[in-house]
Amino acid sequence: MLFWLLAGFPAAAAVLFAVLGGARVAAYVHYPTISTDMLAAVGAQGTAFNNRRLIARSRVLTRGKALYYQIFARFYGWAGSFSRATMVNSSWTGGHIEALWG
């Protein structure tokens, strides 16, 4: 069985096909859904494209968002672990996928 999804967030569907359907999953990642840069920006309380000033100024909001990002990154890594072959478009993407997917 071949599972091929190029749009949206395919991780949940890939896990379902792999676990329930016994499909072999391969992935092409052009840009990771979450990156270690995003995790670092929130953790450092810096204002960035993914971290508004309101959140960056608040320790409580920063901790909440950092927790959300960590949970999301773990799920993303777990879902990525089902990929038997992974292709990326650049060394930057490859580095982030390697760090998150293991």
N, C-alpha and C positions, 0 to 999 in steps of 0.2 A: 504494500500500500504506500502511495506517495502522498504526502501532505505538503501543499505549497500555498502559503498565504503571504502576500506582499504588502498588504495595507493594514492599518490599525495596529492593535496590540495582540499579536498572535500567540503569546506565551501560554495563556490559559487554554486555548484551543489545542496547541501543540502538546501540552501535558495530557489533556483528555485523550487525544488521539494516541499518544504513546502508551499511557497507562491502561485505558479502557479498550483501545482498538489494536494495540500491539504494533502500531506503525513505527517505522524508523523516521526520526525527525532530523532534518538538516536545516541550517539557518544561514541566511545572508543578512548581515546587519550593516546598514549604511550609516546609521547614527543611533547610538544606544538610547533607549527610553530614559534611563537614568545613568549618570556618569559619576566617577569618583570626583571630578571637578565640582559637580553640583553638591555632592555631600560635603566637600571641603569648604565651599563658599558659605553654606548654611552654618556649618560648625564653627567657622571663624567669625560669625556674625557680620559678614561683609555684605554690602549692598551689591547685588548682581542681577543678571537677567532673570534668575529664578528665585531671587530673595529680595522682596520689597523692603524699603527703608523702615516701614512700620514694624515688620517682623525682625529685621536686623537690630533694631533698637531695644527690643524686648527680650529679656532672658527667657521668660515663660514661653512666648511664642516661638522663639528660636529652638528651645528644647523640644517643644511639641512638633515643630516641623522637622527637626533633626531625627526625632524618633520615627515619624512617618516615613521619611526618606530611608532610614535604616531598615525598616520593615519592608518597604517597597523594594529596596536593593536586594534584600535577602530573597524575597519572592522571585525577583527577576533572575537572580543567580541560580536559584533552585530550578526554575523553569528552563533556563539555559542549559542546565546540566543534562537535560534530556536530548540535547542535540548531539548526534553522533559525528556530524561534520559541520563546522562553522566557517563561513567565509565573511570577510570584512572588506571594506573599501579602502582602508588606510591603516597605517601603523598607529595613529592616534586612536581610532576606533578599536583596533586590535588590542591595544594596551588596556583600554577600559573594559572590554569584554573579558580579557584574560583576568583582570583584577576582580571582576564581579562574578564571572561564571566559573572561574577556577581552572 
